[in-house]
Amino acid sequence: MTTAVKQETDLIKVRQYIIDNEGHKVAAIIDIDELNRLGKVLKNIPASEAWLYQNSEAFEGVQRGLKEASEGKISKLHLDDL
């Protein structure tokens, strides 16, 4: 079963999602131009930072921290106190 779902906020322009019997997205169909664009973007990620994208727990923590900071939920940390 397939369905076309597209949102303007997507970072990847998906033409169509493949959905299993339970309604979970299991694959995405993208145009070759989009695949080439993503390949160029991925080449620009330094190896010293690529680990973050491969570690979902760390990546989610960074995303959560950035969101909290944008909402003003920050506190000062004094390195001498560590």
PDB file of N, CA, C and O in Angstrom, chain B, residues numbered from 101:
ATOM      1  N   MET B 101       0.841  -1.173   0.000  1.00  0.00           N
ATOM      2  CA  MET B 101       0.000   0.000   0.000  1.00  0.00           C
ATOM      3  C   MET B 101       0.885   1.234   0.000  1.00  0.00           C
ATOM      4  O   MET B 101       1.826   1.307   0.790  1.00  0.00           O
ATOM      5  N   THR B 102       0.614   2.202  -0.859  1.00  0.00           N
ATOM      6  CA  THR B 102       1.393   3.431  -0.911  1.00  0.00           C
ATOM      7  C   THR B 102       0.482   4.622  -0.737  1.00  0.00           C
ATOM      8  O   THR B 102      -0.720   4.565  -0.998  1.00  0.00           O
ATOM      9  N   THR B 103       1.088   5.699  -0.291  1.00  0.00           N
ATOM     10  CA  THR B 103       0.344   6.944  -0.170  1.00  0.00           C
ATOM     11  C   THR B 103       1.295   8.096  -0.396  1.00  0.00           C
ATOM     12  O   THR B 103       2.470   8.015  -0.038  1.00  0.00           O
ATOM     13  N   ALA B 104       0.807   9.149  -0.978  1.00  0.00           N
ATOM     14  CA  ALA B 104       1.633  10.327  -1.213  1.00  0.00           C
ATOM     15  C   ALA B 104       1.428  11.305  -0.069  1.00  0.00           C
ATOM     16  O   ALA B 104       0.311  11.752   0.192  1.00  0.00           O
ATOM     17  N   VAL B 105       2.508  11.628   0.600  1.00  0.00           N
ATOM     18  CA  VAL B 105       2.460  12.592   1.686  1.00  0.00           C
ATOM     19  C   VAL B 105       3.627  13.541   1.486  1.00  0.00           C
ATOM     20  O   VAL B 105       4.765  13.108   1.310  1.00  0.00           O
ATOM     21  N   LYS B 106       3.348  14.820   1.512  1.00  0.00           N
ATOM     22  CA  LYS B 106       4.413  15.785   1.322  1.00  0.00           C
ATOM     23  C   LYS B 106       4.143  16.981   2.204  1.00  0.00           C
ATOM     24  O   LYS B 106       3.030  17.506   2.230  1.00  0.00           O
ATOM     25  N   GLN B 107       5.160  17.413   2.927  1.00  0.00           N
ATOM     26  CA  GLN B 107       5.039  18.581   3.777  1.00  0.00           C
ATOM     27  C   GLN B 107       6.093  19.592   3.362  1.00  0.00           C
ATOM     28  O   GLN B 107       7.202  19.223   2.975  1.00  0.00           O
ATOM     29  N   GLU B 108       5.740  20.878   3.444  1.00  0.00           N
ATOM     30  CA  GLU B 108       6.684  21.920   3.063  1.00  0.00           C
ATOM     31  C   GLU B 108       7.872  21.997   4.012  1.00  0.00           C
ATOM     32  O   GLU B 108       8.922  22.516   3.635  1.00  0.00           O
ATOM     33  N   THR B 109       7.731  21.496   5.225  1.00  0.00           N
ATOM     34  CA  THR B 109       8.800  21.584   6.205  1.00  0.00           C
ATOM     35  C   THR B 109       9.795  20.431   6.117  1.00  0.00           C
ATOM     36  O   THR B 109      10.775  20.415   6.862  1.00  0.00           O
ATOM     37  N   ASP B 110       9.571  19.475   5.231  1.00  0.00           N
ATOM     38  CA  ASP B 110      10.478  18.338   5.112  1.00  0.00           C
ATOM     39  C   ASP B 110      11.866  18.802   4.674  1.00  0.00           C
ATOM     40  O   ASP B 110      11.994  19.660   3.800  1.00  0.00           O
ATOM     41  N   LEU B 111      12.897  18.235   5.283  1.00  0.00           N
ATOM     42  CA  LEU B 111      14.250  18.518   4.859  1.00  0.00           C
ATOM     43  C   LEU B 111      14.596  17.737   3.598  1.00  0.00           C
ATOM     44  O   LEU B 111      15.453  18.144   2.814  1.00  0.00           O
ATOM     45  N   ILE B 112      13.921  16.617   3.417  1.00  0.00           N
ATOM     46  CA  ILE B 112      14.080  15.792   2.230  1.00  0.00           C
ATOM     47  C   ILE B 112      12.763  15.829   1.475  1.00  0.00           C
ATOM     48  O   ILE B 112      11.704  15.573   2.046  1.00  0.00           O
ATOM     49  N   LYS B 113      12.832  16.142   0.212  1.00  0.00           N
ATOM     50  CA  LYS B 113      11.617  16.217  -0.599  1.00  0.00           C
ATOM     51  C   LYS B 113      11.204  14.800  -1.002  1.00  0.00           C
ATOM     52  O   LYS B 113      11.776  14.204  -1.914  1.00  0.00           O
ATOM     53  N   VAL B 114      10.215  14.286  -0.310  1.00  0.00           N
ATOM     54  CA  VAL B 114       9.732  12.924  -0.531  1.00  0.00           C
ATOM     55  C   VAL B 114       8.566  12.967  -1.509  1.00  0.00           C
ATOM     56  O   VAL B 114       7.605  13.713  -1.319  1.00  0.00           O
ATOM     57  N   ARG B 115       8.663  12.163  -2.548  1.00  0.00           N
ATOM     58  CA  ARG B 115       7.563  12.091  -3.509  1.00  0.00           C
ATOM     59  C   ARG B 115       6.445  11.198  -2.986  1.00  0.00           C
ATOM     60  O   ARG B 115       5.262  11.495  -3.156  1.00  0.00           O
ATOM     61  N   GLN B 116       6.841  10.094  -2.343  1.00  0.00           N
ATOM     62  CA  GLN B 116       5.847   9.134  -1.880  1.00  0.00           C
ATOM     63  C   GLN B 116       6.453   8.274  -0.774  1.00  0.00           C
ATOM     64  O   GLN B 116       7.636   7.936  -0.819  1.00  0.00           O
ATOM     65  N   TYR B 117       5.637   7.923   0.218  1.00  0.00           N
ATOM     66  CA  TYR B 117       6.060   6.996   1.264  1.00  0.00           C
ATOM     67  C   TYR B 117       5.456   5.628   1.006  1.00  0.00           C
ATOM     68  O   TYR B 117       4.337   5.512   0.506  1.00  0.00           O
ATOM     69  N   ILE B 118       6.204   4.601   1.351  1.00  0.00           N
ATOM     70  CA  ILE B 118       5.699   3.238   1.330  1.00  0.00           C
ATOM     71  C   ILE B 118       5.294   2.928   2.774  1.00  0.00           C
ATOM     72  O   ILE B 118       6.090   3.093   3.699  1.00  0.00           O
ATOM     73  N   ILE B 119       4.064   2.481   2.956  1.00  0.00           N
ATOM     74  CA  ILE B 119       3.512   2.266   4.285  1.00  0.00           C
ATOM     75  C   ILE B 119       3.131   0.793   4.441  1.00  0.00           C
ATOM     76  O   ILE B 119       2.556   0.189   3.536  1.00  0.00           O
ATOM     77  N   ASP B 120       3.463   0.224   5.613  1.00  0.00           N
ATOM     78  CA  ASP B 120       3.117  -1.175   5.852  1.00  0.00           C
ATOM     79  C   ASP B 120       1.652  -1.298   6.275  1.00  0.00           C
ATOM     80  O   ASP B 120       0.933  -0.302   6.354  1.00  0.00           O
ATOM     81  N   ASN B 121       1.227  -2.518   6.542  1.00  0.00           N
ATOM     82  CA  ASN B 121      -0.177  -2.781   6.886  1.00  0.00           C
ATOM     83  C   ASN B 121      -0.619  -2.099   8.172  1.00  0.00           C
ATOM     84  O   ASN B 121      -1.814  -1.900   8.386  1.00  0.00           O
ATOM     85  N   GLU B 122       0.328  -1.738   9.029  1.00  0.00           N
ATOM     86  CA  GLU B 122      -0.010  -1.086  10.290  1.00  0.00           C
ATOM     87  C   GLU B 122       0.048   0.438  10.187  1.00  0.00           C
ATOM     88  O   GLU B 122      -0.187   1.141  11.170  1.00  0.00           O
ATOM     89  N   GLY B 123       0.361   0.940   9.000  1.00  0.00           N
ATOM     90  CA  GLY B 123       0.394   2.388   8.803  1.00  0.00           C
ATOM     91  C   GLY B 123       1.734   3.040   9.087  1.00  0.00           C
ATOM     92  O   GLY B 123       1.824   4.267   9.106  1.00  0.00           O
ATOM     93  N   HIS B 124       2.784   2.248   9.309  1.00  0.00           N
ATOM     94  CA  HIS B 124       4.117   2.785   9.559  1.00  0.00           C
ATOM     95  C   HIS B 124       4.823   3.073   8.235  1.00  0.00           C
ATOM     96  O   HIS B 124       4.742   2.282   7.295  1.00  0.00           O
ATOM     97  N   LYS B 125       5.512   4.203   8.170  1.00  0.00           N
ATOM     98  CA  LYS B 125       6.324   4.516   6.995  1.00  0.00           C
ATOM     99  C   LYS B 125       7.549   3.608   7.022  1.00  0.00           C
ATOM    100  O   LYS B 125       8.305   3.613   7.994  1.00  0.00           O
ATOM    101  N   VAL B 126       7.747   2.835   5.968  1.00  0.00           N
ATOM    102  CA  VAL B 126       8.868   1.906   5.926  1.00  0.00           C
ATOM    103  C   VAL B 126       9.891   2.275   4.858  1.00  0.00           C
ATOM    104  O   VAL B 126      11.014   1.771   4.875  1.00  0.00           O
ATOM    105  N   ALA B 127       9.514   3.144   3.936  1.00  0.00           N
ATOM    106  CA  ALA B 127      10.425   3.577   2.887  1.00  0.00           C
ATOM    107  C   ALA B 127       9.896   4.859   2.277  1.00  0.00           C
ATOM    108  O   ALA B 127       8.728   5.215   2.438  1.00  0.00           O
ATOM    109  N   ALA B 128      10.786   5.546   1.571  1.00  0.00           N
ATOM    110  CA  ALA B 128      10.393   6.788   0.919  1.00  0.00           C
ATOM    111  C   ALA B 128      10.923   6.784  -0.506  1.00  0.00           C
ATOM    112  O   ALA B 128      12.024   6.299  -0.767  1.00  0.00           O
ATOM    113  N   ILE B 129      10.156   7.312  -1.399  1.00  0.00           N
ATOM    114  CA  ILE B 129      10.566   7.442  -2.794  1.00  0.00           C
ATOM    115  C   ILE B 129      10.911   8.903  -3.034  1.00  0.00           C
ATOM    116  O   ILE B 129      10.091   9.797  -2.823  1.00  0.00           O
ATOM    117  N   ILE B 130      12.166   9.130  -3.488  1.00  0.00           N
ATOM    118  CA  ILE B 130      12.591  10.489  -3.798  1.00  0.00           C
ATOM    119  C   ILE B 130      13.118  10.522  -5.226  1.00  0.00           C
ATOM    120  O   ILE B 130      13.508   9.493  -5.779  1.00  0.00           O
ATOM    121  N   ASP B 131      13.124  11.704  -5.812  1.00  0.00           N
ATOM    122  CA  ASP B 131      13.647  11.873  -7.167  1.00  0.00           C
ATOM    123  C   ASP B 131      15.165  11.753  -7.153  1.00  0.00           C
ATOM    124  O   ASP B 131      15.801  12.003  -6.129  1.00  0.00           O
ATOM    125  N   ILE B 132      15.741  11.376  -8.274  1.00  0.00           N
ATOM    126  CA  ILE B 132      17.193  11.226  -8.372  1.00  0.00           C
ATOM    127  C   ILE B 132      17.893  12.553  -8.117  1.00  0.00           C
ATOM    128  O   ILE B 132      18.986  12.571  -7.550  1.00  0.00           O
ATOM    129  N   ASP B 133      17.281  13.674  -8.529  1.00  0.00           N
ATOM    130  CA  ASP B 133      17.875  14.988  -8.270  1.00  0.00           C
ATOM    131  C   ASP B 133      17.978  15.248  -6.772  1.00  0.00           C
ATOM    132  O   ASP B 133      18.962  15.818  -6.300  1.00  0.00           O
ATOM    133  N   GLU B 134      16.965  14.830  -6.032  1.00  0.00           N
ATOM    134  CA  GLU B 134      16.978  14.986  -4.580  1.00  0.00           C
ATOM    135  C   GLU B 134      18.049  14.096  -3.961  1.00  0.00           C
ATOM    136  O   GLU B 134      18.724  14.508  -3.017  1.00  0.00           O
ATOM    137  N   LEU B 135      18.210  12.892  -4.476  1.00  0.00           N
ATOM    138  CA  LEU B 135      19.245  11.992  -3.989  1.00  0.00           C
ATOM    139  C   LEU B 135      20.631  12.591  -4.217  1.00  0.00           C
ATOM    140  O   LEU B 135      21.492  12.526  -3.339  1.00  0.00           O
ATOM    141  N   ASN B 136      20.844  13.171  -5.388  1.00  0.00           N
ATOM    142  CA  ASN B 136      22.129  13.813  -5.693  1.00  0.00           C
ATOM    143  C   ASN B 136      22.377  15.003  -4.767  1.00  0.00           C
ATOM    144  O   ASN B 136      23.502  15.219  -4.318  1.00  0.00           O
ATOM    145  N   ARG B 137      21.321  15.779  -4.481  1.00  0.00           N
ATOM    146  CA  ARG B 137      21.454  16.928  -3.586  1.00  0.00           C
ATOM    147  C   ARG B 137      21.850  16.462  -2.187  1.00  0.00           C
ATOM    148  O   ARG B 137      22.714  17.060  -1.546  1.00  0.00           O
ATOM    149  N   LEU B 138      21.212  15.392  -1.720  1.00  0.00           N
ATOM    150  CA  LEU B 138      21.536  14.862  -0.397  1.00  0.00           C
ATOM    151  C   LEU B 138      22.969  14.340  -0.335  1.00  0.00           C
ATOM    152  O   LEU B 138      23.655  14.505   0.674  1.00  0.00           O
ATOM    153  N   GLY B 139      23.410  13.717  -1.410  1.00  0.00           N
ATOM    154  CA  GLY B 139      24.786  13.221  -1.464  1.00  0.00           C
ATOM    155  C   GLY B 139      25.790  14.345  -1.321  1.00  0.00           C
ATOM    156  O   GLY B 139      26.798  14.194  -0.630  1.00  0.00           O
ATOM    157  N   LYS B 140      25.528  15.467  -1.963  1.00  0.00           N
ATOM    158  CA  LYS B 140      26.424  16.626  -1.859  1.00  0.00           C
ATOM    159  C   LYS B 140      26.418  17.193  -0.444  1.00  0.00           C
ATOM    160  O   LYS B 140      27.463  17.578   0.081  1.00  0.00           O
ATOM    161  N   VAL B 141      25.246  17.241   0.167  1.00  0.00           N
ATOM    162  CA  VAL B 141      25.144  17.745   1.541  1.00  0.00           C
ATOM    163  C   VAL B 141      25.934  16.849   2.493  1.00  0.00           C
ATOM    164  O   VAL B 141      26.669  17.340   3.350  1.00  0.00           O
ATOM    165  N   LEU B 142      25.778  15.541   2.340  1.00  0.00           N
ATOM    166  CA  LEU B 142      26.461  14.606   3.233  1.00  0.00           C
ATOM    167  C   LEU B 142      27.978  14.670   3.097  1.00  0.00           C
ATOM    168  O   LEU B 142      28.698  14.456   4.072  1.00  0.00           O
ATOM    169  N   LYS B 143      28.461  14.959   1.910  1.00  0.00           N
ATOM    170  CA  LYS B 143      29.910  15.077   1.706  1.00  0.00           C
ATOM    171  C   LYS B 143      30.483  16.267   2.457  1.00  0.00           C
ATOM    172  O   LYS B 143      31.673  16.287   2.770  1.00  0.00           O
ATOM    173  N   ASN B 144      29.649  17.260   2.751  1.00  0.00           N
ATOM    174  CA  ASN B 144      30.119  18.470   3.424  1.00  0.00           C
ATOM    175  C   ASN B 144      30.154  18.339   4.943  1.00  0.00           C
ATOM    176  O   ASN B 144      30.614  19.255   5.624  1.00  0.00           O
ATOM    177  N   ILE B 145      29.680  17.227   5.484  1.00  0.00           N
ATOM    178  CA  ILE B 145      29.709  17.023   6.936  1.00  0.00           C
ATOM    179  C   ILE B 145      31.094  16.494   7.305  1.00  0.00           C
ATOM    180  O   ILE B 145      31.494  15.424   6.845  1.00  0.00           O
ATOM    181  N   PRO B 146      31.827  17.243   8.136  1.00  0.00           N
ATOM    182  CA  PRO B 146      33.174  16.780   8.528  1.00  0.00           C
ATOM    183  C   PRO B 146      33.101  15.458   9.285  1.00  0.00           C
ATOM    184  O   PRO B 146      32.141  15.204  10.012  1.00  0.00           O
ATOM    185  N   ALA B 147      34.107  14.630   9.113  1.00  0.00           N
ATOM    186  CA  ALA B 147      34.138  13.330   9.790  1.00  0.00           C
ATOM    187  C   ALA B 147      34.076  13.490  11.299  1.00  0.00           C
ATOM    188  O   ALA B 147      33.533  12.631  11.994  1.00  0.00           O
ATOM    189  N   SER B 148      34.634  14.595  11.817  1.00  0.00           N
ATOM    190  CA  SER B 148      34.619  14.813  13.262  1.00  0.00           C
ATOM    191  C   SER B 148      33.220  15.085  13.795  1.00  0.00           C
ATOM    192  O   SER B 148      32.999  15.007  15.004  1.00  0.00           O
ATOM    193  N   GLU B 149      32.268  15.402  12.917  1.00  0.00           N
ATOM    194  CA  GLU B 149      30.889  15.658  13.320  1.00  0.00           C
ATOM    195  C   GLU B 149      29.918  14.579  12.840  1.00  0.00           C
ATOM    196  O   GLU B 149      28.782  14.523  13.310  1.00  0.00           O
ATOM    197  N   ALA B 150      30.344  13.732  11.924  1.00  0.00           N
ATOM    198  CA  ALA B 150      29.456  12.715  11.342  1.00  0.00           C
ATOM    199  C   ALA B 150      28.939  11.736  12.391  1.00  0.00           C
ATOM    200  O   ALA B 150      27.838  11.204  12.244  1.00  0.00           O
ATOM    201  N   TRP B 151      29.716  11.488  13.449  1.00  0.00           N
ATOM    202  CA  TRP B 151      29.305  10.545  14.492  1.00  0.00           C
ATOM    203  C   TRP B 151      27.974  10.946  15.108  1.00  0.00           C
ATOM    204  O   TRP B 151      27.175  10.089  15.484  1.00  0.00           O
ATOM    205  N   LEU B 152      27.735  12.264  15.212  1.00  0.00           N
ATOM    206  CA  LEU B 152      26.510  12.734  15.847  1.00  0.00           C
ATOM    207  C   LEU B 152      25.280  12.263  15.088  1.00  0.00           C
ATOM    208  O   LEU B 152      24.269  11.917  15.698  1.00  0.00           O
ATOM    209  N   TYR B 153      25.357  12.246  13.767  1.00  0.00           N
ATOM    210  CA  TYR B 153      24.224  11.815  12.948  1.00  0.00           C
ATOM    211  C   TYR B 153      24.038  10.301  12.987  1.00  0.00           C
ATOM    212  O   TYR B 153      22.971   9.793  12.643  1.00  0.00           O
ATOM    213  N   GLN B 154      25.060   9.597  13.401  1.00  0.00           N
ATOM    214  CA  GLN B 154      24.968   8.144  13.494  1.00  0.00           C
ATOM    215  C   GLN B 154      24.570   7.689  14.896  1.00  0.00           C
ATOM    216  O   GLN B 154      24.238   6.520  15.092  1.00  0.00           O
ATOM    217  N   ASN B 155      24.598   8.589  15.864  1.00  0.00           N
ATOM    218  CA  ASN B 155      24.251   8.261  17.249  1.00  0.00           C
ATOM    219  C   ASN B 155      22.922   8.948  17.560  1.00  0.00           C
ATOM    220  O   ASN B 155      22.896  10.128  17.911  1.00  0.00           O
ATOM    221  N   SER B 156      21.832   8.215  17.432  1.00  0.00           N
ATOM    222  CA  SER B 156      20.504   8.813  17.569  1.00  0.00           C
ATOM    223  C   SER B 156      20.266   9.393  18.957  1.00  0.00           C
ATOM    224  O   SER B 156      19.594  10.416  19.086  1.00  0.00           O
ATOM    225  N   GLU B 157      20.805   8.760  19.999  1.00  0.00           N
ATOM    226  CA  GLU B 157      20.607   9.272  21.358  1.00  0.00           C
ATOM    227  C   GLU B 157      21.294  10.629  21.527  1.00  0.00           C
ATOM    228  O   GLU B 157      20.709  11.560  22.081  1.00  0.00           O
ATOM    229  N   ALA B 158      22.526  10.737  21.051  1.00  0.00           N
ATOM    230  CA  ALA B 158      23.252  12.007  21.146  1.00  0.00           C
ATOM    231  C   ALA B 158      22.591  13.068  20.283  1.00  0.00           C
ATOM    232  O   ALA B 158      22.462  14.218  20.704  1.00  0.00           O
ATOM    233  N   PHE B 159      22.169  12.695  19.079  1.00  0.00           N
ATOM    234  CA  PHE B 159      21.530  13.641  18.170  1.00  0.00           C
ATOM    235  C   PHE B 159      20.237  14.191  18.772  1.00  0.00           C
ATOM    236  O   PHE B 159      19.971  15.391  18.697  1.00  0.00           O
ATOM    237  N   GLU B 160      19.434  13.306  19.369  1.00  0.00           N
ATOM    238  CA  GLU B 160      18.188  13.745  20.006  1.00  0.00           C
ATOM    239  C   GLU B 160      18.478  14.667  21.184  1.00  0.00           C
ATOM    240  O   GLU B 160      17.731  15.616  21.424  1.00  0.00           O
ATOM    241  N   GLY B 161      19.548  14.400  21.919  1.00  0.00           N
ATOM    242  CA  GLY B 161      19.929  15.259  23.037  1.00  0.00           C
ATOM    243  C   GLY B 161      20.317  16.651  22.574  1.00  0.00           C
ATOM    244  O   GLY B 161      19.945  17.646  23.195  1.00  0.00           O
ATOM    245  N   VAL B 162      21.064  16.718  21.485  1.00  0.00           N
ATOM    246  CA  VAL B 162      21.446  18.018  20.931  1.00  0.00           C
ATOM    247  C   VAL B 162      20.215  18.759  20.436  1.00  0.00           C
ATOM    248  O   VAL B 162      20.071  19.955  20.685  1.00  0.00           O
ATOM    249  N   GLN B 163      19.326  18.062  19.737  1.00  0.00           N
ATOM    250  CA  GLN B 163      18.103  18.693  19.244  1.00  0.00           C
ATOM    251  C   GLN B 163      17.260  19.219  20.405  1.00  0.00           C
ATOM    252  O   GLN B 163      16.723  20.325  20.341  1.00  0.00           O
ATOM    253  N   ARG B 164      17.150  18.428  21.453  1.00  0.00           N
ATOM    254  CA  ARG B 164      16.379  18.824  22.634  1.00  0.00           C
ATOM    255  C   ARG B 164      17.018  20.059  23.280  1.00  0.00           C
ATOM    256  O   ARG B 164      16.314  20.993  23.664  1.00  0.00           O
ATOM    257  N   GLY B 165      18.335  20.063  23.398  1.00  0.00           N
ATOM    258  CA  GLY B 165      19.046  21.199  23.979  1.00  0.00           C
ATOM    259  C   GLY B 165      18.873  22.465  23.165  1.00  0.00           C
ATOM    260  O   GLY B 165      18.689  23.545  23.727  1.00  0.00           O
ATOM    261  N   LEU B 166      18.931  22.346  21.836  1.00  0.00           N
ATOM    262  CA  LEU B 166      18.735  23.509  20.974  1.00  0.00           C
ATOM    263  C   LEU B 166      17.322  24.049  21.100  1.00  0.00           C
ATOM    264  O   LEU B 166      17.114  25.262  21.109  1.00  0.00           O
ATOM    265  N   LYS B 167      16.358  23.159  21.196  1.00  0.00           N
ATOM    266  CA  LYS B 167      14.959  23.580  21.350  1.00  0.00           C
ATOM    267  C   LYS B 167      14.771  24.313  22.666  1.00  0.00           C
ATOM    268  O   LYS B 167      14.150  25.374  22.712  1.00  0.00           O
ATOM    269  N   GLU B 168      15.313  23.740  23.741  1.00  0.00           N
ATOM    270  CA  GLU B 168      15.188  24.372  25.050  1.00  0.00           C
ATOM    271  C   GLU B 168      15.877  25.734  25.071  1.00  0.00           C
ATOM    272  O   GLU B 168      15.360  26.683  25.660  1.00  0.00           O
ATOM    273  N   ALA B 169      17.023  25.831  24.441  1.00  0.00           N
ATOM    274  CA  ALA B 169      17.730  27.113  24.383  1.00  0.00           C
ATOM    275  C   ALA B 169      16.919  28.147  23.615  1.00  0.00           C
ATOM    276  O   ALA B 169      16.872  29.314  24.003  1.00  0.00           O
ATOM    277  N   SER B 170      16.279  27.725  22.525  1.00  0.00           N
ATOM    278  CA  SER B 170      15.475  28.665  21.736  1.00  0.00           C
ATOM    279  C   SER B 170      14.250  29.137  22.508  1.00  0.00           C
ATOM    280  O   SER B 170      13.700  30.201  22.224  1.00  0.00           O
ATOM    281  N   GLU B 171      13.821  28.333  23.495  1.00  0.00           N
ATOM    282  CA  GLU B 171      12.679  28.701  24.334  1.00  0.00           C
ATOM    283  C   GLU B 171      13.116  29.474  25.575  1.00  0.00           C
ATOM    284  O   GLU B 171      12.296  29.807  26.431  1.00  0.00           O
ATOM    285  N   GLY B 172      14.415  29.758  25.664  1.00  0.00           N
ATOM    286  CA  GLY B 172      14.926  30.509  26.809  1.00  0.00           C
ATOM    287  C   GLY B 172      15.168  29.662  28.041  1.00  0.00           C
ATOM    288  O   GLY B 172      15.414  30.202  29.120  1.00  0.00           O
ATOM    289  N   LYS B 173      15.106  28.372  27.906  1.00  0.00           N
ATOM    290  CA  LYS B 173      15.312  27.461  29.041  1.00  0.00           C
ATOM    291  C   LYS B 173      16.806  27.145  29.168  1.00  0.00           C
ATOM    292  O   LYS B 173      17.249  26.036  28.869  1.00  0.00           O
ATOM    293  N   ILE B 174      17.565  28.140  29.617  1.00  0.00           N
ATOM    294  CA  ILE B 174      18.996  27.969  29.726  1.00  0.00           C
ATOM    295  C   ILE B 174      19.437  28.356  31.141  1.00  0.00           C
ATOM    296  O   ILE B 174      18.731  29.072  31.852  1.00  0.00           O
ATOM    297  N   SER B 175      20.589  27.882  31.523  1.00  0.00           N
ATOM    298  CA  SER B 175      21.183  28.272  32.797  1.00  0.00           C
ATOM    299  C   SER B 175      22.691  28.368  32.581  1.00  0.00           C
ATOM    300  O   SER B 175      23.249  27.741  31.681  1.00  0.00           O
ATOM    301  N   LYS B 176      23.334  29.166  33.429  1.00  0.00           N
ATOM    302  CA  LYS B 176      24.762  29.346  33.319  1.00  0.00           C
ATOM    303  C   LYS B 176      25.479  28.213  34.037  1.00  0.00           C
ATOM    304  O   LYS B 176      25.064  27.778  35.111  1.00  0.00           O
ATOM    305  N   LEU B 177      26.535  27.752  33.443  1.00  0.00           N
ATOM    306  CA  LEU B 177      27.337  26.688  34.018  1.00  0.00           C
ATOM    307  C   LEU B 177      28.731  27.249  34.260  1.00  0.00           C
ATOM    308  O   LEU B 177      29.363  27.772  33.342  1.00  0.00           O
ATOM    309  N   HIS B 178      29.200  27.144  35.472  1.00  0.00           N
ATOM    310  CA  HIS B 178      30.533  27.603  35.811  1.00  0.00           C
ATOM    311  C   HIS B 178      31.465  26.389  35.808  1.00  0.00           C
ATOM    312  O   HIS B 178      31.284  25.454  36.588  1.00  0.00           O
ATOM    313  N   LEU B 179      32.450  26.416  34.935  1.00  0.00           N
ATOM    314  CA  LEU B 179      33.348  25.278  34.795  1.00  0.00           C
ATOM    315  C   LEU B 179      34.092  24.953  36.085  1.00  0.00           C
ATOM    316  O   LEU B 179      34.455  23.800  36.317  1.00  0.00           O
ATOM    317  N   ASP B 180      34.324  25.966  36.929  1.00  0.00           N
ATOM    318  CA  ASP B 180      35.018  25.718  38.193  1.00  0.00           C
ATOM    319  C   ASP B 180      34.202  24.854  39.134  1.00  0.00           C
ATOM    320  O   ASP B 180      34.754  24.223  40.037  1.00  0.00           O
ATOM    321  N   ASP B 181      32.887  24.820  38.930  1.00  0.00           N
ATOM    322  CA  ASP B 181      31.999  24.033  39.787  1.00  0.00           C
ATOM    323  C   ASP B 181      31.949  22.565  39.397  1.00  0.00           C
ATOM    324  O   ASP B 181      31.375  21.757  40.126  1.00  0.00           O
ATOM    325  N   LEU B 182      32.527  22.210  38.283  1.00  0.00           N
ATOM    326  CA  LEU B 182      32.488  20.816  37.828  1.00  0.00           C
ATOM    327  C   LEU B 182      33.490  19.947  38.531  1.00  0.00           C
ATOM    328  O   LEU B 182      33.572  18.751  38.253  1.00  0.00           O
TER     329      LEU B 182
END
